[in-house]
Every structure is written in structure tokens, then in C-alpha cells.
Amino acid sequence: MGCCSGNSRSVLPHGGEILLLGCEGAGKTLLCRHLQRMTSRKPPAAALDTNTQPSIGVELLDVAHARRVFSLREVGGAMQPVWPRYFDNCRMVVFVADTSSARAAGDAVVEWHGLLAAEALREKPALLLLNQRDRADALPEATVGALFRIPELQAAHPARDIDAMDVSALTGLGLQEMLGWIAKRLPES
């Protein structure tokens, strides 16, 4: 699964691999479909198919944005036991959290804090994507803030780049900002 034309990779230096993780059903695959459309230079031929199956394996998506090229490695939520195999080789981690229900957000909080505590990721930038914030029945902002504690994490780890942003894997809302966040943290070479 890739979206860069062959000549983009030869012109722009490759910024490395970004690890995209999240619990099952968080919206990683749909987010990747949107990114593939956004970053390819081809107009979409039809409406985005929002029917996805849980990722059982690993998908690799090459992305070109803001004069940077990087690989986004999506590792399925069902593969949580093998996530650490990818920690050493990534430049940063992006974690997708479903905030449409207390149960989904609660599961995501456990995994998010586990990722932040992982030794191999301690010095790497970490971005939390709060998915489905645009839904009318999404958890209240105060609840999401209390669960994920981003300001507290940023204050406790001032040297580490930890951030969060609202996205919608369904509509693509927030994905340009996510790409900008990633590109800003990649080496210029």
C-alpha cells in the first residue's frame, strides 16, 4: 500500500518510519485510506469505502508531505503483543484512540500510557490522535482530557515531544494537521 510516485522517493530524502498504532477498531485503516488519497496526486475516482476489516498484519504506506517522504507503518490492534518489535526502527509513534465510547477510550488509555513508558520509545515524539471527536455522541472533552492527561504528560516530560489532536478517520478531518506535525519532526537531510 503506497501513495508516493516512484520519482518522489528519488527526489526527496526519506525521513524514516512512523509507527501507527491503536486498539482494534480505532480507525487506523480508514485513516490510512484517507491519507493515501490525500497524498496521492490523483483525484479520487469514487467515494471512499468506509467498510474496513480489522488489520491482522502490517501495512506500509509511503507518504510525501511538505517536501518530506516517510513511511507510515500501521500495525493491527490485534497484534499488540508484537508492537514492540517495531519500536527501535521508528522515528516516532502515532497512536489512534477511539473516543466515541468510555470502553474504547479506556482501552486506548491503557495502551497509550504503555507506549509512553516503553523504553525504546522514551525519547521519540508521540502523537495521540483522538478519533471520532466530531460525533455527536463522542465522550465529553473534559472526560477525554481526564483520561489521556496530555498537559500532565507534557509537564512531566518537558524534553519529550508529546501532543494530541482531534481527527476523524471517517471524514479526514485533522489529517492535514497530523501530516504537518509529522513533517515538522522529520530530519531535513
N, C-alpha and C positions, 0 to 999 in steps of 0.2 A: 504494500500500500504506500504509494509515494505521490508527491504532488509537484516536485520540482522538475523543471525540464532538464535534460541532460547537460546543457551548456551552463545553467545556473550554477551547478556544483563546480564547474571548472573555472568560472569567473570569480565567484565569491568563496572566501575561505570557510571551511566547515567549522562551526562553533562547538561541535560536540553533541552529546546525547542528553536529552531532557527526559527524566523518568516521569511518566504519567500513571498515577496510581489512584485507587479508590475502591470502596467496597462494591460488592455486586449490585448492579442496578443504579449506580451513582450517576451515570450519564457519560462515561468516558468514550464509548464507541460513537455515540451520536455527536459528541463534541469533536471527535476526530473527523467525522464526516463533514461537519461544518468547516473545520479548518482546511480540509482538503479542497473544498470548493472555494473558500476564501482566498487561499494562497495559490491556487492554480490560475493560470491566466485565461482559462477557457470559461465562457459563460455557462451557467447551469442549464442543462437541457430539459430538466423536468423538476418537479417539486422534490425536495429532499425526503427520502424514505426514512421515516422515523421509527419503523419497526426494526428493532435490533434484538440480537440474541446475546446472552451473557458471553463475554470473552473467556474462552477456555485457555487460550495461549497468549502469545505475544505478537503485537502488531507494531510495525515500524513505519512511521510517516515522516518523510523528508519535507521540511518547511523552509521557505525563503520569505523573510520579512525584514524590512528596514536594513537592507544591504547585509543581512546575516543569513546563513543557512545552518540549520540544525536538524537533528533527528529527534522526533518525539516517539519514545518507546512506551506504548500502552501495554501494561501487564494486567491481565484479568484479575478481578476481585477474588475469584475462586482460587487464584494462585498465590494468596497471601503468604503461605509458607516459603515460597521461593523468591519473594520480593527482594530479600537481602542479597541475592546473587547479583543483582543489578546495581547495587549501591555504589560500589567502588568506581565503576566506569561512567557514572553520570556526572554532569556538571551541576545539576540542580534537580529538585523534585517538585512536581506539581501534583497536588492531591485534590481530587474532586469529591465533594461531600454533598449528598442529597439532603436538603434542608426542608423537605416537604412534610416530614413527619418526625415525631420525637424518637421513634425507634431507629429510623435511618440515620438521623443526626447523631444519636447516641452511639451507634456502632461506628460512625465516622470519627467521632471524637476520640474513641479508644485507639483507633488505627493512626490518626493524625499525631497524637501525642507519642505513640510508639515510634513513629517515623522520626519525630524531632529528637527523641532520645537515642536513636541508633548511632553508634559510634562512627560508622562510615559516612553518615550524613551530617554530623555535627557542625561542620564548617561550610556546608553547601547551602545556597539560597533555597528557601522553601516557600512555595506559594499555595495557599488554600483557596480553591475555587468553590464558593458557596452556590451550588446549583439549585435551580428552581426557586430563587428568591422572587421571581416575577409572578408566581402563582398566588391566587387569592387566598388559598388555604395554607400557604407556607408558614413555618414557625415564625412567631414574632421576632423582630430584630433583637430585642432585649434577651430573649431566650437563646438565640444563636450566639450572641455576644457572650453570655454567661457560660455557654457550653465550650466554645472554642478559645476564649480568653486571649485573643490576639494581642491587645495592648499589654497585657501582663507578660506574655511571652516575649514581646519586643523589648520591654523594660528589663526583663531578667537576662536577656541575651543581646545586649546592645551591639555587639560586634557581628552578630549573625543577621542576615537579611531574611526576615520572616514577614510575610504580608498575606493579605486576604482580599478577595474581590468577589462581587456578585456576578454570576453568569447564568445563562440559560442555554443548556445544551440543545433544547428544543428549538429556540429561535435564533441562537447565535449571539444573543445579547452579551456584551462584555468580552467577547473573544478577541477583538482588536486590541483592547486594553491588555489582555493577557499576553498576546504576542509582543506588544510593546514592552511589557515588564520583562519578559524572557530576553528579548533582543538587547535591552539595555544592560543586562548582566552577562552577556556573552563577550568573550575577548574580541578585540577589534582586529587583531593579527595584521 
